[in-house]
Each structure stands twice: as structure tokens, then as C-alpha cells.
Amino acid sequence: MAFLGIGEKKRAIPLIAFSNPTSRIAEQFRLVRTNIQYSSENKGISSIMVASADPGEGKSTVAANLAIVFAQQRHKTLLIDADLRKPSVHFTFRTENKHGLADILMDNVPFRKAVTPTRIPNLSLLTSGSVLSNYPELVSLQEMDDLLKNLKREFDYIIFDTPPILEAADGQIIGNKCDGVIFVLDRGKTRRKKAQMAIQMLENTGSNILGVIVNRIKMNKRGKYSYGNL
């Protein structure tokens, strides 16, 4: 399994869709992309949040690889690290985290200065930016709505990697602002009650849950990831 990243190994996200695009796992991400595109027909879904109940359930891996397969289809795609507490995107893509989402929302930098291209064609990044303490207040600002409107003019698809739903309120707030949410489960780790609680919290705030990705299932002819509607 190849990694494109630096720093601690636990923060190095496997970018299978890029490093091994002919693999079964990469094909599963393309199937997820297709399902999203068909489900979004005539609904205008272009901003997607990837969520999980708890840490370590594969959310960041799914977000990064999903962004890659959209970019591989020649869609201008932006991956946003909205986990302002434990950001990982800049480690994975070997880029700086000097200016990012937090700095834009604080009106410190324009969004075009904070967005950086990657070596993957059509894929750009918006890292987390400055470390702050008032996370929920920041993402709930009108500036977040304005930023999303501006980004939609620049990109075909916007993928948000967010904090675990049961750990922070940010995910609920961002989920309400996005066109759709993909929920990630770890077959060997996620507790059913916690998953149900997290999904209910998203639904309570008006999030449009598109479906669920089940991670770490036994390898079979269909690969490692599976996707299904609730």
C-alpha cells in the first residue's frame, strides 16, 4: 500500500486512487463517485462533507481519495481540511499549512491565496490554517456561507474533511451548509449506537445524507469499500 505523505505514519493517508488507480479499492471510489453523480442529477450537489462518528474510522482516507477520483474525471476539485483541531491534509499532500480555512474565515487572507494546487491534475487543497479555539463559532459565521458560494464558482466539486461528529459541533454546522454528506463506518470499530447517534445529529441539523461507506470489510471481488443508501 503506497502512501503520499510525510510526518507521523498515523497521519499519512493512503491515496490509492492516485498511487494505484487500477486497484479494486480505487475502482470502489470511482463507483462511489458515480453513485453521487447519479444521485445528484438535477439536484445540484457539488459540495460534499465526509463524516464519521469517531476518529480513526477512515473518514480522511475516503475524503482524499474521493476528491482524487473526481479530479481524475477532469472536474475542478477542491479538498478542504475543516478539521481545525487535528488537521491532516497538509501532511498527506506534503504542503504547508501557513494559510488556510481559518485564516479566510477570519478575513486574514483572500481564498485564492490560501488555495494551493497539487501535482494531481484538477485537484487543489485548502488546508486548515491557523490553530484557533473558537472553532464552532468560526464555521458558523456568515463568512463560511460566502466562502462556499465563491468556491462553487471556481470548482465543480468541493470535498470537506471534518472532525468526527461526536467530538465536535463543526461537522453538524458544515453538513448543513453542504449539498450532501457521506457517512463513513469502520466495520470492525464503529459502534452501531454511536453511528445512529451521529447520523441523527446530522439529520437534526438538516444535513442531506447521501449514503454510507463501509470501511475495512473483508476483501472480495468488489474490493475494500462499499457504498449504500441508508
C-alpha positions in Angstrom: 0.0 0.0 0.0 1.6 3.3 -1.1 1.5 6.5 0.8 1.9 10.1 -0.3 2.7 11.9 2.9 5.2 12.9 5.5 5.2 13.3 9.3 3.8 10.7 11.6 2.8 7.5 10.0 -0.6 7.6 11.5 -1.2 10.9 9.6 0.0 9.5 6.2 -3.3 8.9 4.4 -3.2 6.2 1.7 -4.0 7.8 -1.7 -4.8 4.5 -3.5 -6.8 6.3 -6.2 -3.7 8.1 -7.2 -0.9 5.6 -6.5 -2.7 2.5 -7.8 -5.6 3.7 -9.9 -6.2 0.2 -11.4 -6.7 -1.4 -8.0 -10.0 -2.8 -6.7 -10.1 -0.1 -4.0 -9.6 2.7 -6.5 -12.5 1.2 -8.5 -14.7 1.3 -5.4 -14.0 5.0 -5.1 -15.0 5.5 -8.7 -18.2 3.6 -8.0 -18.9 6.0 -5.1 -18.3 8.9 -7.4 -20.7 7.6 -9.9 -23.4 6.9 -7.3 -23.0 10.5 -6.1 -23.3 11.9 -9.6 -26.4 9.9 -10.4 -28.0 10.8 -7.0 -27.2 14.5 -7.7 -28.8 14.6 -11.1 -30.9 17.7 -11.3 -30.2 18.4 -7.6 -27.1 20.5 -8.0 -24.9 18.6 -5.5 -21.3 19.9 -5.7 -20.3 20.4 -2.1 -19.9 17.1 -0.1 -18.9 16.6 3.5 -17.3 13.3 4.6 -18.3 12.5 8.1 -17.8 9.8 10.8 -18.9 9.2 14.4 -15.5 8.8 16.0 -11.8 9.2 15.0 -9.9 6.5 13.1 -12.8 5.2 11.0 -11.3 6.1 7.6 -13.0 9.5 7.1 -9.9 11.3 5.9 -8.8 8.5 3.6 -12.3 8.5 2.0 -12.3 12.3 1.6 -8.9 12.4 0.0 -9.5 9.6 -2.4 -12.9 10.7 -3.3 -11.5 14.1 -4.2 -8.9 12.4 -6.4 -11.4 10.4 -8.4 -13.5 13.5 -9.1 -10.3 15.3 -10.3 -9.3 12.3 -12.4 -12.6 12.8 -14.3 -11.4 16.3 -15.2 -13.6 18.1 -12.7 -12.0 21.0 -10.9 -12.0 19.7 -7.4 -11.1 21.2 -4.0 -10.3 19.2 -0.9 -10.9 21.3 2.3 -9.4 20.3 5.6 -12.1 21.6 8.0 -10.8 19.6 11.0 -9.3 22.6 12.7 -8.3 20.7 15.8 -6.5 17.7 14.2 -5.7 18.7 10.6 -4.1 16.1 8.3 -4.4 17.2 4.7 -1.2 19.2 4.6 0.7 16.1 5.9 -0.7 13.9 3.3 -0.1 16.2 0.3 3.3 17.5 1.5 2.3 21.1 1.6 2.5 24.0 4.1 -0.4 24.9 6.4 0.5 28.6 6.7 -2.8 30.0 5.3 -6.0 28.0 5.2 -9.7 27.8 6.0 -9.4 29.5 9.4 -7.5 32.5 8.0 -10.0 33.0 5.3 -12.9 33.0 7.7 -11.1 35.5 9.9 -10.7 37.7 6.8 -6.9 37.5 7.1 -6.3 36.3 3.5 -8.4 36.0 0.3 -9.4 32.5 -0.6 -7.4 32.5 -3.8 -4.2 33.0 -1.8 -5.0 30.1 0.5 -6.0 27.5 -2.1 -3.0 25.6 -3.5 -2.7 23.2 -6.4 -1.4 19.6 -6.1 0.6 17.5 -8.5 -2.6 15.7 -9.3 -4.3 17.5 -12.2 -7.5 19.3 -11.4 -7.1 18.8 -7.6 -6.5 21.8 -5.3 -6.3 22.0 -1.5 -7.5 24.3 1.2 -5.7 23.4 4.4 -7.0 24.2 7.9 -4.8 27.2 8.5 -4.2 28.9 11.9 -4.9 27.0 15.1 -7.8 28.5 17.0 -10.0 27.9 20.0 -13.4 29.1 18.8 -14.0 26.5 16.1 -17.8 26.2 16.0 -18.3 29.9 16.1 -15.9 30.3 13.2 -17.5 27.8 10.9 -21.0 29.1 11.7 -20.2 32.6 10.6 -21.8 34.2 7.5 -18.2 34.2 6.1 -18.5 30.5 5.7 -21.6 30.8 3.6 -19.9 33.5 1.5 -16.8 31.4 1.0 -18.8 28.4 -0.1 -20.6 30.5 -2.7 -17.3 31.8 -4.0 -15.7 28.4 -4.1 -18.7 26.9 -6.1 -18.0 29.5 -8.8 -14.4 28.2 -9.0 -14.8 24.5 -8.6 -17.0 21.7 -9.8 -16.8 19.7 -6.6 -15.8 20.6 -3.1 -15.0 17.9 -0.6 -14.9 18.6 3.2 -12.9 16.6 5.6 -14.4 17.4 9.0 -14.0 16.4 12.7 -15.8 13.4 14.0 -19.5 14.2 14.6 -19.5 13.0 18.2 -16.4 15.0 19.1 -17.2 18.5 17.7 -20.1 20.6 16.6 -18.3 21.8 13.5 -19.4 18.8 11.4 -23.1 19.4 12.1 -22.7 23.0 11.1 -20.8 22.3 7.9 -23.1 19.4 7.0 -26.0 21.8 7.0 -24.1 24.1 4.6 -23.1 21.4 2.2 -25.3 19.9 -0.5 -24.7 16.4 0.8 -23.0 14.2 3.4 -21.2 10.8 3.0 -21.0 8.9 6.3 -18.1 6.6 6.9 -18.3 3.4 9.1 -15.5 1.2 10.1 -16.9 -2.4 10.1 -14.6 -3.6 12.9 -14.7 -0.4 15.0 -17.8 1.7 14.7 -20.4 1.0 17.3 -24.0 0.9 16.0 -25.4 3.2 18.7 -22.7 5.8 18.1 -23.3 5.7 14.3 -27.0 6.0 14.8 -26.5 8.9 17.2 -24.1 10.7 14.8 -26.5 10.3 11.8 -29.4 11.5 13.9 -27.4 14.6 14.9 -26.7 15.3 11.2 -30.3 14.9 10.3 -31.4 17.1 13.2 -29.4 20.0 11.7 -30.8 19.5 8.2 -27.9 17.6 6.6 -28.7 15.7 3.4 -27.1 12.3 3.9 -26.4 10.8 0.5 -25.2 7.4 1.7 -22.8 5.4 3.8 -19.4 4.0 3.0 -18.4 0.8 4.9 -14.7 0.7 5.5 -12.5 -2.4 6.3 -14.8 -5.1 5.0 -13.2 -8.4 4.0 -11.5 -8.2 0.6 -13.6 -9.8 -2.1 -14.3 -9.4 -5.8 -15.8 -5.9 -5.2 -12.8 -4.6 -3.2 -12.4 -3.0 0.2 -15.0 -0.3 0.3 -18.7 -0.5 -0.2 -21.3 2.2 -0.6 -25.0 2.2 0.1 -28.1 4.3 0.8 -29.4 4.5 4.3 
